[in-house]
Amino acid sequence: MIKLLPIKFLMFLMFLGISNLVMGQEVSGTVLDDSSQPLPGVSVVLKGTTTGTTTDFDGNYTISASNGDVLVFSYVGYDSQEVNVNGSTLNVTMKSGVSLDAVVLVGSRNPSRTAIDTPVPVDVIDISELTSAGPQVNLNQILNFVAPSFTSNTQTISDGTDHIDPASLRGLGPDQVLVLVNGKRRHNSSLVNVNGTFGRGSVGTDLNAIPSAAIQRLEVLRDGAAAQYGSDAIAGVINIVLDNSVNELRLNVTTGANFAKNANGQTGGVDGETINVSANYGLPLGDNGGFINFTGDFDFREDYSRMKEWEGTLFNRYNTVERFANDDGYNLSQLLDDDVADVIQYGNAAGFGLSPTATKADLQTFLFEDNTTAELAARGQVRSDYNMRVGQSEVRGGRFFANLSLPLDDVGTELYSFAGASSRKGNSAGFYRRPNESRTYTPAYINGFLPEINSTITDKSLAVGIKGVVNGWNVDLSNTWGKNEFLYTIGNTFNASLQNASPTFFDAGGFNFMQNTVNLDVNQFFEDKLSGLNVAFGAEYRLENYEVIAGEEPSYGQYTQEGDLITNPIQNPAVDFFGRSRAGGAQVFPGFSPANELSRGRSSIAAYFDLEADFSETFLASFATRFENYSDFGSTINFKLATRLKASENVNIRAALNTGFRAPSLHQLNFNSTSTIFQDGIPVEVGTFSNDSRAAKLLGIPELKEETSRSISLGFTAKMPDANLTLTVDGFFVGIDDRVVYTGQFKGPGTGTELDNLLSQANASAAAFFANAIDTESNGLDIVITHKANIGTNARLKSDLAGTFSKTKRVGNIKASQVLEDAGLVGTYFPEESRIYLEEAVPRSKVNLTNNLTTGKFNVFLRNVWFGEVSEATATVANQQTYSSKVVTDLSLGYQASESLTLTVGANNLLDVYPDRTIEANRSGGRFDWSRRSQQFGVAGRFLFARLSFKLK
């Protein structure tokens, strides 16, 4: 609902030309807002004249006009409408155009507080404008390019994180941002990020499970709010307000691709094709403003790669022996036994001159030598045949959302619900398994192979509630349920230890997370207390459950030479010709074993109390407190105090002080698995162990506890009506104690110790944990400037300049146990690359300038985004390369071909800008010409798109 603004804020439009001096009739009607309520103070002007009027308190107006004349209806916060006169009665429904004067749902429980009047900073983002003119269609990327304090990028070579983009607000972690839908808590993803990306060790919310076409607007609260909304709201809150339009069918078809100089492995051309089709339609229900709104969409994105060619070794002389044997039709697996006569035979066929009496040890030394150049020539291959897929994974998915409101009487009782379902299938690739590696079983893949991770991500949610007025109190009772599931199947791969018996496709298992939240919210605004007093209180009961699902045995098992599953440390795995142990499990992603399988639940209860008082027309103060108790770690109580002072008619000064917390997620408490993690380009099979495991106790790693925070914000807002300009400036400080991180990799001494045996049982060579290892501090400044201007008689320019400048750093000592200190392993508990991920792996500064010009049937959208510098996340200090800041330009041109059809063409990254290339030490033999660990805006290059937009009323 948009706040009713006083008449003094009316905007009268001036037009050139002379009107008719004599009007033929009196035209009257009623102007309603988009929730069918009367809208007073709307400007009604006869186009081309200075003749006009305004609507009264009931939304009624009367004006003299002739048939064929055009009336222009305008009002702050709404899109202007031009309507032809055809009769004596003309009723109009205004459509909201989101602005800083829009009432917001987050940051204040006062039902009439606007974004510019809140005591804390709230960004209100009009999604319809961005999805019609901007190149981005998924929610993460829309926010990344429009909200400077928000960061999200597509990851590469990062297992499941290739398919769910981690997101950040104010440089804090993905799990320190609370996401709401229509003001109700949204469930998290089931994926925990454990590979080499920003947000490693965290659990975020899968924003891309929500179709952007289902969203009316976004509200981004840039301030700690745990005292209002509970756990996770340390950095702030993102509230997604769903669309409630009716009697309008909106259909968008967007397609595009990368037209970039570095497309197709840096050869240039076109790649990364995408298509998105979305539809939205709503129906009115009853006579009191009820509605049901449906949205569906489908999208597909093709993978792309920015790797030019592999520059390291590929083949040894043994691979040459294999080629000759294979050409002769010989069974390559027979070359692996202790009878080396066949190896000598084919080695001499290759011209190696091997002695007939050579032993296997003699042959191992000779045949281990590199022979890459000769083998590439003999096989008719080039180095790029062995490239990885470094860039973007393939994703195909569909989403459906519904939003319902059903008034039950004339006094505000309303039944409401919203629900969503999505399914996505992703395909990404890992590191190429080269023929000269022990993990490549060459009898099955003589040229090696590129293993693929296939994901199936399903997301379901349902909220049902009823709200109404009881003895003057607004009461809202709701239940919100959500579940996210992430399943893995691994293809084009092999369990090398199974040798000939291995399949090439594996069910690797997965995990799911369920959350159910019951809320009771009560509030009342007392107009006669002080200059206005809002009292709110409520309670919450939340259930959560996290499950790890085991895969099939070959996906995780390591086997002996005889094909027996290894279950104890005295068994030895199968070996290759050189005596190197064959890796167990599906290559690229070993499956979850029955030992990993679990189902863990917990519950929490909470109660809050919230006061917001206008002590005078110039001074507002609010206080909130919230008590929360978790069944698995105890209780916490938090506070928030905020104030706003009207320094003048158009200038507000605002400040807030709060404490907060984040409960460790069930994922962090219970996730355990084995995965391949690359540390400075070296593959390490890392077992993730829970904090109550025996391995954790051996290293003195304590059980997880909650993070606690304290934050301060101070800023001001200003409106300059004569210049149509608004300005907000906010500084902030956030301190977090006992921050949960994902540790480095601990290795056993290799002497048969208990830790060595535990690692062996997990099919791992190192162990990692989640731990409350550090304290951090973040501070920064957010600036938002909005300007609107009319140009000539039919052009309107809207400009937004927004920037964030922030810094996060570790403070104090690493909180390692005495066991780790005595062993000199404090640097492993929180390693140097983890510090970079925390402090410098995403831009600490970002500035966004957006210009949107509408003139007649044309719309021009221009956006420039400045991404600040980042640093390479590596443990080698000398290689911590700094990548310089860059500017990315988006441009689009829209044409309204008819009342119902709009055509838009444009570009993201119009100038084909890329991050700095990596130095030689960080290229990993040609794999990464651009960093995969530290992301600014991706490496896709120029993306061109076209969009058809239909609106049928």
Helices and strands as residue ranges (DSSP letters): G 7-9, E 25-32, E 43-46, E 52-54, E 60-65, E 70-74, E 81-84, E 92-93, G 115-117, E 122-126, H 127-133, H 139-146, E 150-152, G 159-162, E 167-169, G 174-176, E 177-181, E 184-185, G 207-209, G 212-214, E 215-221, H 226-229, E 236-242, E 249-260, H 263-266, E 269-285, E 290-301, E 304-305, H 317-327, G 332-336, H 341-349, H 360-367, H 372-379, G 383-386, E 391-392, E 394-407, E 414-429, E 452-470, E 473-491, G 496-501, E 506-526, E 533-549, H 553-556, E 598-614, E 619-630, E 634-648, E 651-662, H 666-670, E 673-679, E 682-688, H 694-698, E 707-720, G 721-723, E 725-742, H 754-761, E 766-768, E 770-791, E 795-811, H 818-822, H 826-829, H 832-839, E 845-855, E 858-867, E 870-871, G 877-879, E 882-883, E 886-896, E 901-908, G 920-922, E 943-952
